Amino acid sequence: MWPAQLGMGRSQWAQAGQEKDAKKSTKLRESALANFQDAIATVETLRAGSLRADESRTIFLSTTKDVFDDAANAFAEMALLSAPANGNSAEAMSGKALEYATAALRISEQSRARSLLDLLSETNAAVTQGIPPELLKRKQDNLDRQQEIAETLTGISLAAESDKKKPSDLESALEKLQTEFEEIENQIRTASPRYASLTAGKPLSLAEVQSGVLDDQTMLLEYSLGRDASYLWAVTKSGVSLYKLPA
């Protein structure tokens, strides 16, 4: 499903660049952004709890990198289009421009962090003190089944049991398993505060970076490097500037 969503986003983004009517162009770009976000959501649904840190996950992450790159670049471009620009930069961003720039930064961070956080989470999952054995078994059984379905959906392997099922049926089964997985994880975190603290890592939002990482004398520079264009965020405690760079 995510390749179709990504393809639709790319197509609409390209059409927007050729559209002479400003309103129609904006509408096409907004629709493209929605498709990029849907593609990311689909990828994350397949990834979270479904593909462990092995060859399958490595292949999956490498084949879906373009989803995050294209989405981050599109949101960054929308930020520049929505703000008073000075050449290839937009400074002291506010309003819609700031919203787009924030979304672009979040997607960029999400792309960078997901592999590392997954690995840390899996490594720390060995901390089983205080966790009932039956919960651990339920978790592993759930993950094994998710693995089978996710590999079938992503074309990494074909499970004989799933060959005759429709993709929509597999996706529904995967969503149900992931809901059950979250319930099991919550029970495990309740039983083991140490496990909870070690597996709760996540990328910081822009607001969290500004309030918890930066001081008045510090600026964060973050780059997103792309095949068509690159972007630089300059984040201070009080504002955000965005710059478009060469490919």
Residue, then its C-alpha position, 0 to 999 in steps of 0.5 A: m500500500w505504501p508504494a501507491q501512497l508514495g507514488m500518488g504523493r509524488s505525482q500530485w507534487a509534480q502536477a502542482g509544479q506545473e499548475k498555473d492556478a495558484k489555488k489549484s497548485t496549493k490544493l494539489r500540494e496539500s493532497a500530496l502531503a497527505n499522501f506522504q503522511d499516509a505512506i509514512a503511517t503505513v510504513e510505521t504500522l508494518r515496522a512497529g513490532s513487526l520486523r525485528a532487527d534482522e535482515s528483514r528489517t534492514i531490507f525494509l528500512s532501506t526500501t522505505k527511506d525514500v518515503f521519509d526523504d520525499a515527505a520531509n523535503a515536500f514539507a520543507e518546500m511548503a514551508l518556504l513557499s508559505a513564508p516571506a522568502n529571502g532567496n532560498s531561505a525563510e527566517a523567523m518562521s511563523g504561522k503555516a510556514l512554521e507548521y510545515a517546517t516543524a512537520a518536516l523536521r519531525i519527519s527527518e528526525q523520525s527517519r534518522a532515529r527509528s533504526l537506532l531506537d528499534l535496536l535499543s528497544e530490542t536490546n533492552a527487551a532482555v531486561t525481564q526481571g519482574i515480568p511474568p513469564e506468560l506475558l513474555k511468551r504472549k509477546q514473543d508469540n505475537l511478534d512471531r505472527q506479526q513477522e510472518i504477516a509483515e514479511t508477506l505484505t512487504g514481499i520479503s518472503l511468502a508464508a504458505e498459510s497467508d498465500k491465499k489471503k487478500p492484502s486487506d485481510l492481512e492488514s486487518a490481522l496485522e492491526k489486530l495483532q499490533t493492538e494486542f501487542e500494545e496491550i501486552e507491552n503496557q502490562i509488561r511496563t507496569a510489571s517492570p518500571r526498569y523495562a519501561s524506562l529503557t524502552a521508552g525512547k523516542p525522537l524529540s519534537l521541535a518544542e522539546v528541543q527548544s525547551g529541553v536541549l537548547d539554551d540562549q547561547t546554542m543553535l541546532l543545525e540539522y540537515s536533510l540531504g536529498r537527490d533533488a534538493s537539501y534543506l537546513w534547519a537552524v533552531t534556536k530557543s526562540g525561533v526556527s529558520l529554514y534554508k534550501l541547499p543544493a542537491 
